[in-house]
Every structure is written in structure tokens, then in C-alpha cells.
Amino acid sequence: MTANRIKHAALTLFAESGYEGVSLSEIAKSVGIKTPSIYAHFESKEQLLLELIDDAIREEHAKFMQMLAETTDHPPMDRLNAAFIFYTDLDHISQGQSFLKRTLLVPPRHLEERLGQDFIAYENQVSEHLMELLNRSVLSVGGFHPESEQTERLLALFYALIDGLLVEYKLYDSALYRRRQALIWDCLRESVERTTPKPQPRA
């Protein structure tokens, strides 16, 4: 279908040059059609971008859920590590996932609010599963159920670490990135292992 060909061409060009660095005429040329033909399928370049973002979010979420299903029988800390690797092993992500991460790091200014809302909705879905993984990981090493505030702190740390690695991936060579990835996982694991229940006030 022409619409799918347009989306595929736009995805490739947006991933390479960013949304603002690509014109509809370039997309049309890549597909082998005239620029006005795009409007038979998409109202604007903005609509095309938003559909690609929706597709990329659905793809990444489906892969995340598949990873969870495939590791169901693994120890909790191993499953948490699998989630960490899922979001930081950036050499093996799809073009759609690469496009998603690039666009969310540097969104078009006029779409920042809309894209932010879409991503927060996606993150909320993922966070439910990550909170469970973090709780189970703490239980597996400490034998108690962490308080919600402690789990939220660990979740915030998880996101901060993977976001930082996303930036470092663009800056460092593969060997240094892998070293940083391993060290940062150690920091997260140690934070989980050090999580202890808050002392209860004396009566």
C-alpha cells in the first residue's frame, strides 16, 4: 500500500535527519510519487509523524511485554536486568525504536506537549511492570516488601540511568559504552540490594 510505503520512507528519513530536516518532497521522491499524492493518505507532515510515533510506541511496548513473558521463570533480579538491557542495548533496536528515542530527545518544538503526553501515557504502562519487578527484586534479596516511596525512588533511578545511557550512546565508542552500561547496572543492582525498610517510630 502507498500509505505504508510513505510511512516507511518517512521513518527512514526522520530517523536519519530528524523531523525538521526532512520535507514532504523528499519523502515523495524516496517513494517515487509526486508530493501532492501524500495528501491522499496524510493530512500533513505532522500527522505522518504522529502516526509513526504511535506505531513506534506500540512496537516497543509489544517487545517489552514479550521480554517479560520470555523471562517469567527467571529470578527477579535477572528479570530486572533484562528490562535494563532492553532499554539500554541500543545496538539492537529497530529503526522504529531508534526514531522514537531520537524524536523524544529532540522533539519538534510545536509538538513537544503532544509528544510528551503520548510518552507519559506509554511510560505509565511500563512503570506498572517495572514497579512489580523492583518490588520482587527487593524481596528476593531482603525478604521484605518495600514501601511505595522506596519503590518509586528506585523507579526514578531506573529511568534516570537509562536516559543517561541514551545520551552517552551517541557520544562514546562501543567499548566505552558497554563499560558504562555494566557499571551503571551495578549501581542499580546495589541500590536495590541496599533498600531496607524504614525504622518504625517507637510507641
Summary of the structure (lengths in Angstrom):
residues: 203
radius of gyration: 20.3
end to end distance: 70.8
largest distance: 77.6
contacts: 553
relative contact order: 0.10
helix: 81%
strand: 0%
